Amino acid sequence: MIQREQLLEYMKESDYKPMTYQELEKQFQITGAQDFKSFLKLLNELENDGHIVRSRTERYGVPERMNLLRGRLQAHAKGFGFLIPEDRDHPDVYIHANDMGGAMNGDTILVRITTRGAAGGKLEGEVAKVVTRANTQIVGLFQMNEGYAFVLPDDKRIGRDIFIPKEAFHGAMDGHKVVVHILSYPEGRAAAEGEVIEILGHKNDPGVDIISIIRKHRLPESFPDEVLEEATSVPEVIAESDLIGRRDLRSKRIVTIDGEDAKDLDDAVNVERLDNGNYVLGVHIADVSYYVREGSPLDREAYNRGCSVYLVDRVIPMLPHRLSNGICSLNPQVDRLTMSCEMEFDENAKVVRHDVFTSVIKTSERMTYTNVRKLLSDEPEAELLERYAYLMDDFRLMQELAGKLRNRRMKRGAIDFDFEESKILVDASGKPTDIVKRERAIAEQIIEEFMLAANETVAEHFHWLKVPFLYRIHEDPDNEKLQHFMEFITNFGYTVRGRGNTVHPQALQSLLNEIKGTKEERVISTVMLRSMKQAKYDALSTGHFGLAAEFYSHFTSPIRRYPDLIIHRVIREVLEQGDMQAKRHEYLSSRMEDIAKQSSERERVAVDAERETEALKKAEFMMDKVGEEFEGMISSVTSFGIFVELDNTVEGLIRLSDMHDDYYHYHEAQLALIGERTSKVYRLGDEVKVRVARVSTEEHTIDFEMVDMQPRQKKIGLIDALKAVRRGDKRGGRRGEAAGSGAGGRGGVGAAKGARGGKRGKGGTGVAASGSSKGSGKGKAKADGGLSSSRASSSLGARKDAASGSVKVDGSQSVSLKGARDSWRGADTGKGAAGEAEAGAASIRKRAVESGASVGDEGVTSDGWRSSKSEARALAGLGGDRSSRKRGGKGKSGASASGEGNTFGKRSGKGAAAATLGGLSAASGRKRGSKGVNGISFSGEGAASDNGSSGKGIAGVTLDGSGAGGGRKRTSKSAGNAAAGKATGVDAAKARALDAAAKGDSGSGQPRKRRKQTKK
């Protein structure tokens, strides 16, 4: 008889063509009636499960060979969705709202690909079949009508209401929160139909809000009777027979360190110093697997729950309290069974010896983070010091070892996000009374470092034993998200080193160190975190990107995480039996993948429920504060508004529809909103004052109104410094004519017809001559210097912030004023130009100081944006190794900003020496430049032309782009002003280098034909 796997493997073969059941019957030589019946049953099962598909011509094949993909639907509140394919290597597929085919969020579906983007672009598809339904029950608000009712789902990803016929009300009244069982699913224009199976109470009744969230996420509130019976049978004290084979550690000073309100104490630690100077760290974890046996009711329930869930006002435990708060909790001065990991570290915190074994301990003290923090402070409280005097040497040794472990982690490149977390305090009725910040001080860091060390040690130990195991993995960031993050940080003047499309975590941690203590720290950290993938469980050890660890597992919390319990079970089996038998090895290996998937899914559910309850209670906390004003920081910018986070971590939305002072455009690359009339810019990290406008406890949302924006820190940038030079330096040549009227209508913004002050004679170079635009006669000039006036390069355009007077270049990938000194890798031929331009920059700074401009420690800066000490090198970039197949800029002096190209696969512009500044080439595909706002060109000439090349210069200072030229003449008042400035006192190197800042789009918005560039 043909087997399931045999049939699937045959259909997956490359030369397989869909067959009818008769052809398959003949292929597998099925003759007997019973075999034929079993074969048809197998076909039907595989079809119902979505593993194979039957076409309209009654032919069978696997989905991937029939232009279909199998996966899970991730729906959005706006109606559209994405297919998350089961094939991890396949990209997600976008599904339009009209192509959902009645599928609901979480359903397993088959999708037909309808559109394939060019060169690996986005895929679009339509739902061909719903294989399995994820939603059988819906929680929502009951709205009664005459003779019927609708339930509005709490989960907004279920976009359509549920129809309830009168006979299915079952006592529900208008305004009740109810649980509905779905009887029929949506089809075409018909809504889903259901019946009320539970009434939670009126929406305004105390506690109904949390109960609704618990039901929505299907979190079990109580344990089945058989589970409670088994838990009750577990003894409350340890017998002598339980100690057989265990190492007795009851004489050691071992402590637990947890929060004040913790009840499930599952980890304890001790540290000793050896005579050879090494440290011995013991991490002792509650031996839960000794009590929860494989396949028992307790084990099955723990598997289904996956983990404990910590809501604002309650905990939903993975195991009954009899175990989690009783015999498995490492309470002080009582014997407890543990699984221990003992590690010896040398002076450099390197593990030189380790051992994993079962043990029995008796903890000396139940310490809290607060008390340990106070004891290790500079001035500990006398009473505390007296109480714990016998442990002080241990705590100081813990602090010393934890510091070394952390330093070692940081050196290898681990990423440490130092986010401020909050705790919502509630009264007995569940009403929030305050929101306080959680501290993450030395006590928390000690436990964190010790647990990380144990998790890594255990993971590596059992990896090399080659036994079935569960690992905690964190995959490398997605290239597209990483590129977006790289583009984003250039807005703040930062850069991150990388190779090709990859970045080592150490480079990201270096950035976090660099921004520590700055106002933009939280914003950049948040965007960095969002650019990364979620950590998850896996049966294979593929490494942990965030920790820069090759091996990592979860070993330290078996009371509240099922994967930890599984790991303990494997460890016990290996310790007791030695080598694992082949049949047992095969069975566990087959189970690990399923456990990893289930545990990851349950963890995601728990996180969603925890976040939702926090959002609910924060909304309740702000209910009586409508009309009050608060200081906050812009934490996210979207196409529909601005999210602002207050100091107490409450986050609210300023809707675009409520911003009446201007018409704002959303710029995704810069994560900014820019006013069309005023050019006012709102971007991530800006400090604002807001007023609480609306609060909805039903939607768990808070709406703010903009009151005021704090001025950004104003420092003098290079362009501002140049203006100061022009105002203060009287030794320059005569003021030139406007650059915009190039000879014969071909001069563009450059050509500088009357720039008589330059040293080049013919038309001069001035301070800002043309990029490489062709003039005629004496009007030609080249932008071939090695310096630019902007903060960040790479091809993403520029803008002049009319409101604040600051000039901003929105860089693309990795080249910025800040950090350019670290990333300069230009061609050898470019070093001379960079040096020449660097000298020019020094001259500029000197003149800027003489003219009253301020120069910061890191060079001339503007608008709170950082620059390097050598701005001449600022646009030199990550030449060479960013994308070896892409062309760099054509900087005449050889100091190409892009080297081999620095914009993740997009060609750099033709501007001189790092003049890859104009245009939106890295972000806009084939789109042309923007018309600009209020005469301010955003994207430069020919931004992001068809081949992805950037524009020919920088557009950031192009004012009134529709100016003097007329017809085909491309003019720029700012270019004219710059070229006409008294610039002869500034040497030619910096003048040529600043040419890039004078070019830009005329602002007409009309396509401009490409013109051949004449080389000389």
N, C-alpha and C positions, 0 to 999 in steps of 0.2 A: 504494500500500500504506500502511495506517495505521501511524503511528510510535508508539513507546512513550510519549513525552511527550504526544502528541496525545490518546491514549486516557486517560491519567491526568488531564490537564487537563479533559477532558470529564466524567469521573466526579467531579471535585472541584467542579463547578458547583453552585450552591445549589439549582437546581431539578431536579437529576438524581435519579432514583429507580432503585434497583438493577434491572438488566435481565438476562435470560438471554442466552446467547451468540447465540441466534437473533435476538433483538431488537437486539443490538449489531451483528450481521452486517447486518441490514436498515438500521439507522441509518447505518452507514458505507458502505452500498452495495457490499458485498463480493460479487462474483459468480463470479469464476474459481476453479477448484478449487485452484490453487496459492496464490492469495491467501487462500483460506479456510484452507488448511493452515497457512500462516504466521501467520494471525490466531489460530488455536487455540494454536499454539506460543507466541505472545506472551502470551496469557491465562494459560497454564500457568506460564510463566517469572515473570510478575508475581505470580501466586498463591504460587508456591514461595518467592519472595523476600519475601513478606509485604506487598507494595505494594498488592495488592488482595485481597479476600476473597470466597469463594464461600459463599453461605448454604445452608441446608438445602433451600431451594426452587430451588437451582441459579441463583441470581442473583448478579451480580458488582457490587462497589462498593469504594471505598477505605475503609480501616478506620475513619477518623474519621467517616464518614457512616453507619456501621453500629454505632455505640456501641462501637467498638474503638479501642484506642490501640496504636501500635507504639513499641517502645523496648527498652532494655536492662535486664535484671534485676539488681538489686543485692541479693543475698541476705544474710541475717544468720545468725550461728551458732545462734540460737535457733529457726530454721526459717522465720520469716516473711521477707518481702522487700519491695522497692519497685521499681516500674517507673519508670525514668528516661526520660521520653518523648523521642523525637527532636525533637519540637516544643519548642523551648527555652522558649516562653512558657507551656507547659502545666505545671501543678503535678504533682509526683510522686504516684503512686498506691500506697497500702498494699495488700499482698497477704498474707492470712493463710496460715499454714503448710498448712492443709488445702486451700487454693485454688491451690497452686503448680503443679499439673498436671504433675509430673515435670520441671519446668524447673529448671535449675541456675544457679549464680551466673555472670553474664556473658552468658547466653544472650540472643539477640534474640527477643523474644516479642510476641504480640498479647494484649492484656488487655481483658476486658469490664468496664466500669464497673458495679458492683453497688450502691454506696451513694454518694450525693452529699451532703456536709455542707451544712448550711444556711449561707447568707450567706458562701459561699466557703470553707467548712470543708474538712476532710480528705476525700479521695476514697479509696474502697476498691474493689477489683476482684478478678477471678479470671483465671488464665491460660487463654486460649482456644486458643492455638496457640504452639508453639515453632517459630520461623521458621528460626533457625540456631543450632547448638550452639557454644558457646565453648570447651568442655572436651572435648578428644579424648584427653588424657593426664592422669593424676592421680598425684601423688607422695604416698606414705603409708607407714604401718607395716604390715608383713605379719604377720598373726596366723593361725596354722595350726590347723585342726581335723581331725577324722578324715574324710578324703576330700574336703575342700574347705577354703577359707580366705577370709578377708575382709581387705581393705586399708582401714585407717582413714586417711582423707585428712588431710594436713597442713593443708590449707586448711579451717578449721572452717566456712566458709560453705557448703561442700558437706556438707550435714547427714546424708547417708546413706552407709553403708559400701559398698564395691564388692565384689561376690561374685566369687570366683575358683574355677572348677572345677579339679579335680586336674590335668587334662591341660594346664592353662594356668599351672602353677607355674613351669615352666622353671628349676628349680634354686633357687628362693627358699626360705628357711627362716624359721622363727619368729624374729621380732626384726629381720629385715632391713628396711632402707629400700629401697623399690622404686619404679619408674615403671611405671604400668599403662596400657595402651591400652584404651579403653572400646569394647566390642563391642556392647552394647545399653544403652539409657538407662532410668532408672526409669520404671515405668508402674504406676499404682495402688499396690498393696502390694508389688509385685515390685521388688527392688533392681536397680541397674545391675550389669552383668556385664562383666568385663574379663579381660585376660591380661597377665602380667608380661613387659615388654619390656626392662627394665634393672634390674640389682641394684646399688644404690649402696654396699652394705656393711652391716655390723651397725650398729644405731643408736648404739652406744657407741664405734665406731671413730673415731679422730681425723680431722677434716675432713669426715666424712659429713654433719654438721649443716649446714655451709655449702653443700655440694654439693646437699643436699636443697632448700635455699632457692633456689638457682640454677635447679634443675630445675622447682621449683614455679612460679616466675615466668617460666619459659621464656626465661631469659637465655642467649644463645649464648656458649659458652666459647671456641670456636675459630672461625677464619675459613675459608670455603670456599677450595678450592685456587685457583680462578680469581681470587679477590680477592687472595690472597697473591701470585699471579703478577704481577698488575697493580701491586701495591705494590712488588714487587721491581724492576720495570722503571723505577720513578721514580728519577732520578739523585740521588746524595747530595751533589752540589755544584752551585752555580749557574753557568750558562754566560752568556757575554756576550749571547747572543741573548735570554736571559730578561729582560734589563734594558731592552729597547726599549720606549719609551713610559712608563717609570717615572721618578718623581722620586727623585733620589739624595740620601738623607739620612744616608749613612754617616759624614759628618764631624760630625754632631751628637752631643751627649752624651745617649744614650738608654739607659735601664736597664729591666730586668724586676724586679718585686718579687713574690715568691711565698713559699709555705711551704717549709720545709726539705726536705720529701720530695717536692715537686712535680717531675715530669719533663716534662710537656707544657706548655711555656711558650708560651702563645699570645698574650700581650699585653705591650706595652712602652710606656713613657711618657717624655715630656720636657716641661719647662716653661721658658719664657723670659720676661723682662720687657722690654717695648718702651720706647722713649724717651718715649712719651706716657703711660706709667704702666700701660698695659694688659698683661694676661697673654696669652701664647700657649701653649696646651696641645696637645700632639701625642699622640694615642692610636693606636698602630700594632699592627695585628692580623695574625697569620699568614695569608698568602694561600692558604688551603687550596683554594679553588675553582680555583686555577690548576692544581692537580695532580689534583683529583677532578672529572672532567668529567661533565656531565649524561648519565644513561643508562648509564654504565659500571658494571661489576661493583662497583667501590668505592662508587659513588653509590647503587646499589640496596641494598647491604649497610648503608650508613650510614642510608638511609631506614628500613629494617626495624628497625634498632637504636634509632634516634631520638636517643640520647644515650649518653654513657659512664655506667657505674654504679660508684659508689665504695662497695664493701663494706668491712667492718672490716679484713679481712686481704688484700684484693686489689682490683684495678681491672679492670673489664670494659670495654675501650675501644670507642668507636664506630668508630675507624679503626685499622688495624694499626700496631704500634709503629714500624715503619719510617718511617711518616709522622708519627705523633703525637709520638714522642720523637726523631725524626730531622730530616728536611729542613723540617718544618713547625714545629719547636720553635725559639723565638728564643734559641738558646744564645749565650753571650757570645763576642765577638771573631770571629764568622763572619758572612758575608753571608747575609741572609735576605730573601725576598720578602714584602712586607706590603701590606695595605690600610690606608690612613691616614685619620684624621679629624682635621683641624687646626681648632681653635677659638680665636678671640680674645675675651677677656672684658674688660669694663671694670671699674672699681673696685668696682662692685656685683655682680660675677660674672654680668652679663648678656652673652649671646652677641651680639657686634656684627658678627662675620664668621666664616664657616666654609668649609671646603673638604674634599671627599672625593676621594681619588685613590689610584692604585697607586704603590708605592714600593719601594725597597730600603734596608735599614738594616743596621747592625752595632752590636749593643748593647755598651755599655762594660763593664757589670757585671751579674752575676746576683745581685741583692740578695735578702735574705730579710726577712720581716716582723720577725723578732727583731732583726736588725742595724739596720734602719732605726729601729725603736722605740728601741733603745739610743742610736743617734746623735742622735736628737731629744729625748732625755731631758735633764734638768737637769745631770746629771753623766755624760757619755758616757765610755766606757772609752778610755783613752789609746791603746791599741793599735789599736782600731777607728777612732778619730779620725784617727790617722796614716795608716791604710790607705786611708780614703775621704775624705781632706781635700779633694781636688779636686772632690768631689761635694756637699760640705756646703751650699754656697749653693743648689744645685738642690733639695736635700731641704727646706731651710727655705722656699724659694719654693713647693714642692709643698704643704707644710703650710699655708702662708698661703692659697693658692688653694683648697685643699680645705676649709678652714674657712669661707671666704666662700661657696663652692658649697653647703655644708651649710646655712649660715644662710639662704641664699636659698630652698632647698628647704623648710626648716622654716617660713619665713614664708608660703609659698604653701599650706602645709597638708599636706605629706607626712608620712606616719606612719612612725615609726622604732621598730621593736621591738628592744629591746636584750636579747635572750635570751642567757643563758649557754649555750654549747654545750660538749659534752664530746668528748673523743677517747679511744678505748679502745686501750690499748697491749697488744699480744699478742706472745708469743714465737714461735720458729721453728715450733712445732707448732700454732700458732693459739690457744693457751691465753691468756686475758686475764691480764695481770699488774698492770695499774693503770688507773684512770680519771682523766683530768686534764681540767681546764677549758681550753677554747680562749680565748685572749685576743682582744679586739676593740679594739685600741688605735689610735694615730694612723696607723701604717703601713697597717693594714687599711682605715682610713677614707679614706686618700689614694686607694688603688686603687678603692675602692668609689665614691667621688664622681666620679673621672675616668671610670670605666666608665659610670656613670649618665648623665653629661653627653654622652658619645659616643653612647650608645644613643638618647637623646632627640633629639639633633641629627640623626642619620641618619634616624630615623623621620619627623621633621617634613619634612626635605628631600625625601625620596622620596614622602611623602604628597602634597605639592603638585605633584610631577611627574606624579602620577596614573598611576603604573605599578603593575603587580601586585606586592604586597609582603606580608610576614608581620609582624604586629604582636603584641606582648605586651600583653594587655588584662587588666584587673581590674575586674569589674563592681561596682556599688554593692551594699552588703550587703542581704540579705533583710530586709524590714520586720519579720517576726516574730522573727527572731534578734536584730535590732537592738533591738527592744522588750524582749526578754528580757535583753539586756545592760544596757539602761538601768535596768531594774528591779533587776538584780543589784548594780550599783555603788552604788545608794542604801543598800544594807546597810552600806557602808563610809563613808557620808556624803558621797559625791561625786555630781555631776550633770554632764550634758553638754547643751549648748545644741543645739537643732535647730529645724527648721521643718517643720510637718506631720509626716510619717513619714520625713523624711530628715534626715541629719546630714552636714555637711561634714567631710571628713577633718581639717581644721584643728582642729575641736572635739575630735576624738579625740586628736590629737597634744597638744593643750593638757592633756588629762587625763593622758596619759603623762608630760608634763613635771611635772604636779602630784604624781604618785605616785612620781616618781623618788626612789630611796633609801629608800622606805618598805617595811615588811615585806609590804604587800599588793601591791607593784609587780608581781611575777611572776604572781601569781594573776589580777589584773585584766587584765594584758597578755595572758595566756593565754586568758581568756574572751573578750576583745576579738577576738583572732585567730580564735578558733573561730566567732565570729559573722559573720565575713567569708567571702566566696566565694573559691574558689581561682583564682589567676591562670592564664591559659591563652593559647594562640596563636589568632589569628584573622586572616582575610584583610581584615577591616575594622578601621579604627582607631576604637575607641569610648572610648578613654581608659583611664587606669590610676588607680583610686580610691586605692590605698595610697600611690602616689607623687604624687598630685594633679597628674598629668601628662596633657596632652591627647594627646600622641603618645609612644609608647614602643615599642621593638623590642629584639631580642637580636642584637647585631652583633659582640660582643667575644669569642666563644668558638666559632669554627667547628671547632676540633679535637674538641670534646666535645658540641656541640649541632647537630643537623641544621638547625633553622630559621636559625641564623647562617650556615651554609654556603649555604643558599638565598638569603639576603639578599645575601651576597657575590656570588653568581652574577648576580643581577639588577643589582647595582651595576656589575659588570664590563661587562655587556651595554650598560647605559646609557652608561657612560664611553667604550666603544669604538665604539658605533654611533650614539650620540645618541638620536634618537627611536626608540621601539620600533615595529616594523612591526605592522600591525593583526592579522594572523593569529597572530603570536607573542604579542601582547598578549592575544588571546582564549584561546590555549592556556594561558598561564601563569595567567591569571585562573581558568580552570576547574580548574587543579591546586592552587592555593593553599589552597582550603578543605579539600581532602583531606589535604594536607600538614599543615595546622594541626591537624586532628583526630587524625591519626596521631601527630604529635609530642607533643600533649597527653596522649594515651593512654600512649605509651611513657615519658614523664616520670613519669606516675603510677605505672607499674609499677616504675620505677627507685627512686622514693621509698619505695614499699612494701617493696621488697627491702632497701633500705638500713636502714630502720627495723626490719625483722624481724631482720636480722643484729645490729644494735645491741642489741635486746631479748634475743636469744639470748646474746650475749657478756656482757651485764650480769647475766643469770641465772647464767651459769657463774661469773662473778666473785664472786657472793654465795653460791655453793654451800657454801663452807667457813666461812660466817659465820652459819649457823643458830644461834640462841640468843643472838647478840650484840645489843646495844641501840644505837640511833642516834637522833640528833635529826633531825627533818624537818618539812616543812610540808604541810598538806593541799592537794593540787593539784587534786582533783576530788571531787565528792560525787555519788553516784548512789543509785538505789533499792536497790542490792544491796551497797553498802559505800562505803568511803572510800579514795581513792588518796592515798598520801603520797609525796612526793618528798624524797629525802635530799640532802644538800649536794653529793654527787658526781653528781647528776642521775639516780641509780637510783630507779625508781618501783615501788612495790608496793601491794598491795591489802589493806585490812583488811575482811574480809568481814562483812556484817551478822550472819551466823550465828555469828560468833566474838565478837560483842559481847554478853556475857552479863549485864552489870550493869544493863541496862534494856531495854525494848522501844522501839525507835527508829522514828520516823515521818520519811519523806522529804518535804521541802518544796522543790518544784522551783523556785519563784520566788526563794527565798532561797539555793538550793543548800546546804541544811543538813539535818542529821539532828538530831532533837530527841527526847530521852528522854521517854517517857510518864509515868514515875513520878518521876524526878529532875529533869526539865526540863533536863537537860544538853544543851548545844548544840555540835555539831561543824559548823563551816562552813569554806568556802574561806579559806585564809590562816592558819588557826590553826596554831600551833607545837605539835608533839607529840613525845613520845618513844615509839619503837616497838621491838619485838623481832622479829627475823627468825624466822618460824615455819616456813615451807615454801618450797622452791625447786623448780621443775620446768623442767628444760632442754628437755623435750619440748614443753611448752606455752609455754615462754619467759615464765613468770610467776614472781612473787615475792609471797609472802603475809606480811603483818606482823600482829603483835598489838599492841593498844594498851597502853602501859605507863603513860603519864601525858600530860596536856595542860598546856602552859605557860599560866599565867594571862594573860588578855588585859590589855593596859595599862590600868590603872584610872585614869580621870579622872572628875571630878564632872560629871554631866549635869544638865540643867535640873530634872528631877524630884528628883534627889538634893539639888540646891541648895535647892529649895523645902522639902524636909524639914528641911534645916539651918536655913532661915529660921524654920520653925515651931518648931523646938527652941529657937532662940536669941532669938526676938522675943517679948517678954512684953507687948507693947502691943496685941496683937490682942484681938478680942472673945471672948465666952464660947464654950466648945467646943460645937459643935452636936450634934444627935442624928444617928443613922445616916441616911444619905440614902436608904437602900433601902426604906423603908416608905412610899412616896409615898401621898398621900391617895387614898382610894377605890380603891386597888390600881392606879392608873393612872400613878403617878409615875415608874416605871422606875428607872433608876439615877440619874436626876437629881432634879429637883423639890425636893431638899434641904429636907425638911419642917422641920428644926430648925436650918438654917444661919442663925443670927441675926447673924452678924458682918458680913455684907455691907452695902454702902452703898445697895443698891437698896430696902431697906425690906421689900417683900413677899417674904419667904422668902430674900432676899439672893441674891447671886451666889456669894459665898464664893470659895474658890480653885478649886474644881472643881464648878460647878453642872451642871445637866443640859445635854445637847446641844441638843435642841429638843423634848424629850419633854414631853408634856402631863401636868401634874399637875392638882391641883384646889385651889380655895381659894387659900391663901397659898403654896402649894408650887411655884409656877411660876418657872422661871429660864431664861434664854437663854444659849446658848454663842455669843456674837457677838463675841468678842475677835479680835485679829489675831495671836495667839501660841499656840504649842503646845509641850508639854514633850517632844515626841518628836524624834528626830534626822532623820527623813525622812518626808515626807508622800506623798500619792497613795494611792489606795485599795488597800492590800495588807495591812491588818491589823497587829496588834502582839502582842508577847508580853512577859511578865515572866520574865526568866531567874532562876529561883529559886536556881540553883546559885551564880551569881556576884553576885546582887543587882543586876544591871544591867537596865535597861528598854530594849527594842529595838522600834522600829517598822519593819516591813519595807515600805519604800516601793515604789511601783510604777514610775513613769516617770522623772520628772526633777526632782522637788522634794525637796530635802534641806537639812539645816542648813548643810552645807558647800556653798558656791557659790550660796546663795540670794540673796546680795547681788548676784551677777552676773546672775541670771535674773529679778529682780523686774520684772514688767511688768503689774502688776495694774491694774484700772480706776482712773480718777482718783478715784472716790469712795472707793476703798479706801486711798488714801495716808494719809488722816487716821487711820484706824484702825491702820494699820501704825506710824505715828509714835507714836501713843498707846501701842501695845503695846510699841514699842521702848523707850520711856521706862520702861514697867513692867519690861522685861527688865533694864535698867540698874539699877533698884532691886533686882531679885532678885539680880543679881550682887554688888551692894554688900553686901546682907545676907548673902549666902552667904560672902563674904570675912570679914565681921564674925563669922560663926559658925564660921569655921575651914575653910570649903570652899575648894578651890583653883580658880583661874580661869586657863585657858590663854591663850596669845597670841591664839587665834582665838575666844575666848569660852569659856563654861562647857562642858566636854566630859565625856563619860562612856564608860567601857569602851573607850577607844581610838578612839572615833568623833569625827569632827571636827564643830564647829559654827561658824557664822559669827559675826563680831563683833556682828552685830545679829540675835539669835535671834528678835526680834520679826518679822523679815521672812522667817524661815526657811521658812515654809509658804506664802509668797506665790506661788512657783512660776513656771512658764512661762506665765502667763496669756495668753490671746489667740491665740497663733499655733500652739498645739499641735493643736487640732482645732476649727476655727471653727464647726462645726455642732453641737458637743456643749455641753451646759449646764455651767456652772461651779457651784461651791458657792453656798449661800444665806447667806453670811456677812452678818449683819445690818448690820455696820458698813461693808460694801462691800468689805472686803479679802478678796475671794474667793481662796482658795488656787489655784483652778484657772483663774480667768479664764474662758476659753472651754472649759475642760476640758483636763486635762493627762495623760490616761491612755491615749493612743493609741486613741481611739474609744470609751472607756467613760465614762459620766457620772460626774462627781464627786459626792461625798456631800452631804448637807444640813447637815453640821456647819458651824459658824461659821467665817468667815474662815480658810480653809485647813484646815478640819476634815475634809478628804477622807481621813481616816485609817483609819476602821474598815472592816472587811470585806475580802474578797478579790475585789472587783469586777473588777479588771483581769485577773485570772488564772483565775477559777473558773467563768466562765459562769453557769449557773443554780444552782450548788451553794450550799447554805446554809453558815452559819458552823460552825466546828468546835466540838465540845463543850469543847475546851480540854484542857490537860494539868494535872493536879493543881490543878484550880480556876483555871487560867489560860486565859482566853479568847484564842484565836489570831486570831479573825477578826471579832469585833464583831457587833453585832446585825444580822440580816438580811444577812449578808455576801453580796455578789454575788447580789442578788435577780434575779427573772426578767428584768427589763429591763436588767440589767447595771449598775444603779446600786450605789454603794457603800453600806455601812451608815451608821447615823446618828451615828456618833461613833468614838471610838478605843477599842479593846478591850485595849490593851497593859497596863493596870494593873488589869484586872478579876480580882480574886482571889476564889476560892470563889464562882463565879458562880451557884451554885444556892442562895445564901444566904437572907436573911431574909424575902424577900417571900412566897414560896409562891404556889401557884395561878398567876394571871396576873401577879402582881407581879414586876417585873424589878428585881432589886436588885444591888448591888455593894458589897462591904465597902470596897473601895478608894475607890469614889466617896463612900461615906459618910465614910470617914476624911478624904478630901480636903476634902469640903464642911464637915466638922465641925472642921477644923483652925483654929488661931488665925490667921485670915487677914485680919482687919480692918485690920491694919497695911499690907497690900499693896493698892495702888490697884485700883480697879475694872477698869481696862483689862486688867491682866494676869490678874485673876481671871476675867473673862469669856473671855479668850483661852485660858485653861487648862481651860475647860469640856470641850473636846474630849477631854481625857485621862481623863475620869471615866466615859465611857460604854462599854458593851460588852454582849455576849451574856450571858444568864443562865447559859449553860453547859448548859442542859437538852438542847440538840440538837433541840428541837421547833420546827417552823416557827412563826413569829410573824406574825400577821396585820398587814398594813399599816394604820396608823391615820392619819386625816387630821390635819394639823398646823394648829393654830389660830394665825392671825397676829394680832399686835397692833401 
